[in-house]
Amino acid sequence: MSLQPPRTLGLLDAVSIVAGTIIGAGIFLVPNLVAKQIASPYAILAVWLFSGLLSLAGALGFAELGAMIPSSGGQYAYLREAFGPLPAFLCGWTFFLAIATAAIAWLATSFAVYLSYFVPLEAWQRQLVAVSLIGALSVVNYRGVRGGAAVQKLFAVAKVAGILLLIGAAWLSPVNHWPAAEFTMPTVSEWGLAMVACLLTFDGWAVLPMVAGEVKSPGRNLPLGLLSGLLICIALYVSANAAYLKVLPVADTARTERVAAQVAEITIGGNGGAVVAAIVLLSIIGAVNGWILAAPRIYMAQAQDGLFFRRFGELHPRYLTPGFAILMQFLWAAVLCVSGTYEALGSYVMFAAWLFYGLTVLGVMVLRRARPSAPRPYRVWAYPLLPLLFAAVSLGFVANSLVNDPKPSLSAAALIAAGLPVYYLWRRDGTVLDKIEIRRVGRAVEGGGLENR
């Protein structure tokens, strides 16, 4: 009998994986980008709230799929069940080559940049710090999911406490620009550009379903983890922006690249920049750890279906983690860090990510029709409105990227398309579909059993 990862992750772990991965450096920097598009502080808060609720709509679609298919693999598994192995393979292929690994490399490099606030670092030293961070967190997650989850909880609590400190300092400050605030209606273009920036800041909620096979009572804890984690982030992000705008009027926010640092210097004093840099470092560690913990489960599921190198699907005999997948992810992310190619990948991975987000949530509707009697411990609210709304916005984001920023979007499409010959090469022996069917039957039996109760 093949090894199976134990279900050791509880609800608190699930919430920390969601919130800890979402909260990176974006909330400290993106308010500047939003203020460049929208002149009204009330409209700024509205776009942050709307973007958070839209992300929640997507997460609730993933929650239904995760509760229905309580196995590791996340989007790969859901696309496979809804649309077949080809789109699922292309999703996993893109996650390994670009989406997950480029995110890890970019975050780790950002960590080194912020660390240089305290310790001057040359370019090669920043690369060494970035690779060392990825390596250290990879070792923790290689040695067991419990260790990775403990790190995630620790840094999730630390970063939330840090953001609350900034919010509290701003509201206690005598500086208050809200009484002079006015409402002006943004144009559709301004709203759309601001919303894209906000949605990127909320990105990361999709990591929890990747570890669904290791979550206790997934029919309960997956939906609750996604809902609670995102609601925490929505509350923090809206509150943080309200606090920023109390201290800095919109025009000043638009001129200040590091908004949180500027606010902290006004409210805390000369050490405000150091406080923000420390909070950003804590935030980035948690976000990097979330991706390292979760993403290898996609490659593991793919390999177990015969659609990736066999070693990626093996669990470590002692630690019961996808150890080889974690190691290979570390090596590729390290290559991206050292070579700097993560910057090129980072410019177009969101096109690919949101393409797969939209398709995955459409899978909720496909599986409702194709497998109406399948156990669904959780059903998405306001069906089919929420899945349709999220899918429409996701695919609209993709179409808008193709029209307005064609070069990186076409590069992303080329990367996805490059997986086509690789897919047919892997399934050339004719056994892949048999493996998938066998595993699908096994999952159907499992889904109707005790796993979801």
C-alpha positions in Angstrom: 0.0 0.0 0.0 1.4 3.4 -1.0 2.2 6.0 1.7 -0.4 8.6 2.4 0.1 12.0 4.1 -1.6 12.2 7.4 -4.4 14.7 8.1 -2.7 16.8 10.7 -3.7 20.4 9.8 -6.5 21.9 11.9 -8.7 24.9 11.4 -6.1 27.3 12.9 -3.5 25.9 10.5 -5.9 26.4 7.6 -6.6 30.1 8.6 -2.9 30.9 9.0 -2.0 29.3 5.7 -4.6 31.6 3.9 -3.9 34.8 5.8 -0.2 34.2 6.1 0.3 33.6 2.4 -1.9 36.5 1.3 -0.2 39.1 3.5 3.1 39.8 1.9 4.6 43.2 1.0 1.6 44.4 -1.0 -0.4 46.1 1.7 2.7 48.3 2.4 3.3 49.4 -1.2 0.1 48.9 -3.3 -1.8 51.8 -1.7 0.5 54.1 -3.7 -0.6 52.5 -7.0 -4.3 52.6 -6.1 -4.0 56.3 -5.1 -2.5 57.1 -8.5 -5.7 55.9 -10.1 -8.4 57.0 -7.7 -8.6 60.5 -6.1 -11.4 59.8 -3.5 -10.5 58.1 -0.2 -14.0 56.7 0.0 -13.7 55.2 -3.5 -10.2 53.8 -2.5 -11.8 52.0 0.5 -14.6 50.8 -1.8 -12.2 49.3 -4.4 -10.3 47.5 -1.6 -13.5 46.1 -0.2 -14.9 45.1 -3.6 -11.6 43.3 -4.5 -11.6 41.5 -1.2 -15.2 40.3 -1.7 -14.4 39.3 -5.2 -11.5 37.2 -4.0 -13.8 35.7 -1.4 -16.2 34.7 -4.2 -13.4 32.8 -5.9 -12.3 31.2 -2.6 -15.8 30.0 -1.8 -15.8 28.3 -5.3 -12.6 26.6 -4.4 -14.1 25.7 -1.0 -16.9 23.7 -2.6 -14.5 21.9 -4.8 -12.0 21.2 -2.0 -14.8 19.8 0.3 -16.0 17.7 -2.6 -12.6 16.5 -3.6 -10.6 16.3 -0.3 -7.3 15.4 -1.7 -4.1 17.3 -2.3 -3.4 19.1 -5.5 -5.7 22.1 -5.4 -6.4 23.6 -8.8 -4.7 20.7 -10.6 -7.2 18.2 -9.0 -10.2 20.3 -9.6 -9.4 21.0 -13.3 -8.7 17.4 -13.8 -12.1 16.4 -12.4 -14.0 19.1 -14.3 -12.2 19.4 -17.6 -9.9 16.4 -17.9 -6.1 15.8 -17.6 -4.9 18.3 -20.3 -5.9 21.6 -18.7 -4.9 20.1 -15.3 -1.5 19.3 -16.6 -1.0 22.7 -18.1 -1.9 24.3 -14.7 0.6 22.2 -12.8 3.2 22.8 -15.5 2.8 26.5 -15.3 2.7 26.5 -11.5 6.1 24.8 -11.3 7.8 26.7 -14.0 6.5 30.2 -13.2 3.5 30.9 -10.9 4.7 29.3 -7.6 8.4 29.4 -8.1 8.6 32.9 -9.4 6.4 34.1 -6.5 8.8 32.4 -4.1 11.8 33.9 -5.8 10.3 37.4 -6.0 9.3 37.3 -2.3 12.7 36.0 -1.2 14.5 38.7 -3.2 12.1 41.3 -1.7 13.1 40.0 1.8 16.8 40.6 1.0 16.0 44.1 -0.2 14.2 45.0 3.0 16.9 43.3 5.1 19.3 45.8 3.6 17.5 48.5 5.6 19.3 47.1 8.6 22.4 45.4 7.1 24.0 46.9 3.9 24.0 44.2 1.3 25.7 44.0 -2.1 23.9 42.4 -5.1 25.5 39.0 -4.6 24.8 39.1 -0.9 21.1 39.8 -1.6 21.0 36.7 -3.8 22.6 34.6 -1.1 20.1 35.9 1.5 17.2 35.1 -0.9 18.4 31.6 -1.7 19.2 30.9 2.0 15.7 32.0 3.1 14.1 29.6 0.5 16.5 26.8 1.5 15.8 27.2 5.2 12.0 27.2 4.8 12.3 24.3 2.4 14.2 22.3 5.0 11.5 23.0 7.6 8.7 21.9 5.2 10.7 18.9 4.0 10.9 17.6 7.6 7.2 17.6 8.1 4.0 19.5 7.5 3.6 20.2 11.2 6.8 22.2 11.2 5.8 24.2 8.2 2.4 24.8 9.7 4.0 26.0 13.0 6.2 28.5 11.1 3.1 29.7 9.3 1.1 30.3 12.4 4.0 32.1 14.1 4.6 34.5 11.3 0.9 35.0 10.6 0.3 36.1 14.2 3.4 38.3 14.0 2.5 40.1 10.8 -1.1 40.7 11.9 0.1 42.1 15.2 2.5 44.4 13.2 -0.2 45.7 10.9 -2.5 46.3 13.9 0.3 48.3 15.5 0.5 50.5 12.4 -3.2 50.9 12.3 -3.4 51.8 16.0 -0.5 54.3 15.7 -2.3 56.0 12.8 -5.6 56.3 14.6 -4.0 57.6 17.8 -2.1 60.3 15.8 -3.6 63.8 16.0 -3.2 64.1 12.2 -6.5 63.5 10.6 -7.4 64.3 6.9 -10.7 62.4 6.9 -12.9 65.4 7.7 -11.7 67.1 4.5 -12.2 64.0 2.4 -14.6 64.2 -0.6 -16.2 61.6 -2.8 -15.6 61.6 -6.5 -16.7 58.9 -8.8 -13.7 57.1 -10.5 -14.0 56.2 -14.2 -14.4 52.6 -15.3 -10.7 52.6 -16.4 -9.5 54.1 -13.1 -11.6 51.6 -11.1 -10.3 48.7 -13.2 -6.6 49.5 -12.9 -7.0 50.1 -9.2 -8.9 46.8 -8.7 -6.1 44.8 -10.5 -3.6 46.2 -8.1 -5.8 45.3 -5.1 -6.6 41.8 -6.5 -2.9 41.1 -6.8 -2.5 42.0 -3.1 -5.2 39.6 -2.1 -3.6 36.8 -4.2 -2.5 33.7 -2.2 -5.8 32.3 -1.0 -5.6 29.4 -3.5 -2.8 27.7 -1.6 -5.0 26.1 1.1 -6.7 23.7 -1.3 -3.3 22.5 -2.4 -2.9 20.8 1.0 -6.5 19.6 1.3 -5.3 16.0 1.6 -3.6 16.9 4.9 -6.4 19.0 6.4 -8.5 17.4 9.2 -12.3 17.3 8.4 -11.8 19.1 5.0 -15.5 19.4 4.5 -15.6 21.7 7.4 -12.1 23.2 7.8 -11.4 24.1 4.1 -14.5 26.4 3.7 -14.0 27.8 7.2 -10.3 28.3 6.7 -10.8 30.1 3.3 -13.6 32.2 4.6 -12.0 33.2 7.9 -8.5 33.8 6.4 -9.9 36.1 3.7 -12.2 38.0 6.0 -9.2 38.7 8.3 -7.3 40.0 5.3 -10.2 42.1 4.0 -10.7 43.7 7.5 -6.9 44.4 7.8 -6.5 45.8 4.3 -9.5 48.1 4.5 -8.6 49.2 8.0 -4.9 49.8 7.1 -5.9 51.9 4.1 -8.4 53.9 6.2 -5.5 54.5 8.6 -3.1 55.5 5.9 -5.5 58.0 4.4 -6.1 59.5 7.8 -2.4 60.4 8.0 -1.7 61.0 4.3 -4.2 62.6 2.0 -4.7 60.9 -1.4 -2.4 63.2 -3.3 0.5 62.5 -0.9 -0.2 58.8 -0.9 0.0 58.9 -4.7 3.5 60.5 -4.5 4.8 58.2 -1.8 6.1 54.8 -3.0 6.5 53.4 0.5 3.2 54.5 2.0 3.3 52.5 5.2 6.9 53.6 6.0 5.9 57.3 5.5 2.8 56.9 7.8 4.9 55.2 10.4 7.5 57.9 10.4 4.8 60.5 11.0 2.9 58.5 13.7 5.8 56.6 15.4 8.7 58.9 14.8 12.2 58.5 13.4 12.2 54.7 14.0 8.9 54.3 12.0 10.8 53.2 8.8 12.6 50.5 10.8 9.3 49.3 12.3 7.7 48.9 8.9 10.8 47.2 7.5 10.7 44.6 10.3 6.9 44.0 9.8 7.5 43.6 6.0 10.3 41.0 6.7 7.9 39.0 9.0 5.2 39.2 6.4 7.4 38.0 3.6 8.7 35.0 5.6 5.1 33.9 6.1 4.2 34.4 2.5 7.2 32.4 1.2 6.6 29.6 3.7 3.0 29.4 2.6 4.0 28.8 -1.0 6.8 26.4 -0.1 4.4 24.4 2.1 1.5 24.1 -0.4 2.7 24.2 -4.0 4.7 20.9 -4.0 1.4 19.1 -3.4 0.3 20.1 -7.0 3.4 18.5 -8.4 2.9 15.5 -6.2 -0.7 15.0 -7.4 0.4 15.4 -11.0 3.2 12.9 -10.7 0.9 10.4 -9.0 -1.3 10.6 -12.1 1.7 9.8 -14.3 1.8 13.4 -15.7 5.1 14.4 -14.1 8.4 12.8 -13.1 7.6 9.8 -10.9 9.9 11.0 -8.0 7.8 14.1 -7.6 4.9 11.9 -6.5 6.8 10.0 -3.8 6.4 10.8 -0.1 9.4 10.8 2.2 9.2 7.5 4.2 9.9 9.2 7.5 8.5 12.7 7.2 5.5 11.8 4.9 6.1 15.0 2.8 6.7 15.3 -0.9 10.3 15.7 -0.2 11.7 15.4 -3.7 9.1 17.9 -5.0 10.1 20.4 -2.3 13.8 19.9 -3.1 13.2 20.5 -6.9 11.0 23.5 -6.2 13.8 25.0 -4.1 16.4 24.4 -6.8 14.3 26.0 -9.5 13.3 29.0 -7.4 17.0 29.4 -6.5 17.9 29.4 -10.2 15.3 32.1 -10.7 16.7 34.2 -7.8 20.3 34.0 -9.0 19.6 34.5 -12.7 17.1 37.3 -12.1 14.6 35.6 -14.5 11.9 35.7 -11.8 11.5 39.4 -12.8 10.6 38.5 -16.4 8.3 35.6 -15.2 6.7 37.8 -12.5 5.6 40.3 -15.2 3.2 37.8 -16.7 2.5 35.0 -14.3 -0.7 36.8 -13.1 -2.1 36.3 -16.6 -1.7 32.6 -16.2 -2.8 32.5 -12.6 -6.1 34.3 -13.2 -6.7 32.2 -16.3 -6.6 29.1 -14.2 -8.5 30.7 -11.3 -11.4 31.5 -13.7 -11.4 28.0 -15.2 -11.3 26.4 -11.8 -14.3 28.3 -10.5 -16.2 27.5 -13.7 -15.5 23.8 -12.7 -18.0 24.3 -9.9 -20.7 24.6 -12.4 -19.4 21.8 -14.6 -19.2 19.3 -11.8 -22.7 20.4 -10.4 -24.1 19.1 -13.8 -21.7 16.2 -14.4 -21.7 14.8 -10.8 -24.9 16.1 -9.2 -25.0 13.3 -6.6 -21.5 13.7 -5.4 -21.1 14.5 -1.7 -20.8 18.3 -1.2 -20.3 19.1 2.5 -20.2 22.8 1.5 -22.0 24.5 -1.4 -21.0 27.9 -2.6 -23.3 30.7 -1.6 -25.6 32.5 -4.2 -24.9 29.8 -6.8 -24.6 30.3 -9.8 -24.2 34.1 -9.4 -20.9 34.1 -7.4 -19.1 31.6 -9.6 -20.2 33.4 -12.7 -19.2 36.8 -11.4 -15.8 35.6 -10.4 -15.2 33.7 -13.6 -16.3 36.7 -15.6 -14.0 39.0 -13.8 -11.1 36.5 -14.0 -11.4 35.9 -17.7 -12.1 39.7 -18.2 -8.8 40.3 -16.5 -7.1 37.9 -18.9 -8.7 39.5 -21.9 -7.8 43.0 -20.8 -4.2 41.9 -20.3 -4.1 40.6 -23.8 -5.4 43.8 -25.2 -3.6 46.4 -23.1 -0.4 44.5 -22.2 0.1 42.0 -25.0 3.8 41.2 -24.7 3.9 39.6 -21.2 0.4 38.1 -21.8 1.5 36.4 -25.0 4.6 35.2 -23.3 2.5 33.6 -20.6 0.3 32.0 -23.2 3.4 30.7 -25.0 4.7 29.2 -21.7 1.3 27.4 -21.2 1.3 26.3 -24.8 4.8 24.9 -24.5 3.3 22.3 -22.1 1.2 20.8 -24.9 3.9 18.6 -26.5 5.2 17.7 -23.0 1.7 16.5 -22.0 1.4 14.3 -25.1 4.9 13.0 -24.5 4.1 12.0 -20.9 0.8 10.2 -21.9 2.2 8.5 -25.0 2.3 5.0 -23.3 -1.5 5.1 -22.9 -1.4 4.3 -19.1 -1.9 7.8 -17.8 -5.7 7.9 -18.3 -6.0 4.5 -16.7 -4.1 5.8 -13.6 -6.3 8.9 -13.4 -9.5 6.8 -13.7 -8.3 4.4 -11.0 -7.4 7.4 -8.7 -10.7 9.1 -9.5 -12.7 6.1 -8.4 -10.6 5.9 -5.2 -11.2 9.5 -4.5 -14.9 9.1 -5.1 -15.0 6.3 -2.5 -13.0 8.4 -0.1 -15.1 11.5 -0.6 -18.2 9.5 0.5 -16.5 8.1 3.5 -15.3 9.4 6.8 -12.8 11.9 5.5 -15.3 14.7 5.2 -17.1 14.2 8.4 
